[in-house]
Amino acid sequence: MRLFELSIGTVMARFYLMMALVIIGVLTQMWFITVFALPVFLSILMGATFGKSTKEETQKKATKDRTMNHGKGVAA
């Protein structure tokens, strides 16, 4: 899970999912369904993405870290 890397399209999709859970729970008076909207809301708020990071993303991150350190090793 990576935080703060959520695209706007995914934010919108999760928002509609959250609202659907709340509306369905309220209209059917099954209040326990509305509880499932909380984790969806928190994942939107934190920008959480799920799934494995690809090799390309890992390489980009490593390159970015190297350029930020100007090729110098980090002292331990």
Protein Blocks (a to p, Z undefined) as FASTA:
>chain_A
ZZhiacfklmmmmmmmmmmmmmmmmmnopaklmmmmmmmmmmmmnopaeddddfklmmmm
mmmmmmmnnopacdZZ
